[in-house]
Amino acid sequence: MTSTSIFAQTAWITLFAALTALGAQVQIPNQPIPFTLQTFFVLLSGAFLGARNGFIAQLVYLAAGAIGLPVFSGASFGLVKLFGVTGGYLMSFPVAAAMVGYLVRVRKGYIWTIFSMFLSLVVVFTAGSLYLNVVAIHDIQKAFASGFLIFSWWDIVKVSAAAAIYTELSKRYSKLPA
């Protein structure tokens, strides 16, 4: 976004932080980690905003929740939520957005975008499962089963949709935010 004004960059960053918060409220209850649309918007923030601003958008999202705005799943907030059972997932969001933002600029195309997004989700779910193992489950196999594998079907849908949206919009509009 080097050619984009600071105001426009701030607006896009804020929009994607807000979309991630909105995605957190769309959830299917599951224990210990709910199914949400957060990662859908994490992936799109990286793809559309690029590595740097996608990273910043997710930091803004985390900071909003840390200071008390009800942006996490179930309209929850605060450091307790940030460092609770979902903390590993949440804290990996900036890295995942940056990863997608970098990778989609290395190569173009739907298949590469899908690969980039899945690779970024592997980071999210690995970090989340490892953290879940430490703070709650204390059995690495159970942590990966309930914190990684269970999300596979849901993430195939999210990644396919996010990659299609990004690929199509990037073909149609040469002046996307990044």
URZITA-V306882 format. One line per field, one symbol per residue. ss: DSSP state (h for helix, s for strand, l for the rest). psi: psi as a letter, one per 30 degrees, with the letter a starting at -180 (. if undefined). burial: + if it has 24 or more other C-alpha atoms within 12 Angstrom, else -. A space follows every 10 residues. Layout:
ss=???
psi=???
burial=???
This chain:
ss=lllllhhhhh hhhhhhhhhh hhhhhlssll llllsslhhh hhhhhhhhhh hhhhhhhhhh hhhhhhllll lshhhsllhh hhllllhhhh hhhhhhhhhh hhhhhhlllh hhhhhhhhhh hhhhhhhhhh hhhhhhhllh hhhhhhhlhh hhhhhhhhhh hhhhhhhhhh hhllllll
psi=gefkleeeee eeeeefeeee eefffjljkk kfklklgefe feeeeeeefl eefeeeeeee eeeeeefgki flkghlllfe eegafgeeee ffeeeeeeee eeeffellle eeeeeeeeee eeeefeeeee eeeefeegje eeeeeffdef feeefeeeee eeeeeeeeef eejfile.
burial=+-------+- -+++++++++ ++++------ -+++++++++ ++++++++++ ++++++++++ ++++++---+ ++++-++--- ++++++++++ ++++++++++ +++++----+ -+++++++++ ++++++++++ +++--+---- --++++++-- +---+--+++ +++++++--+ -----+++
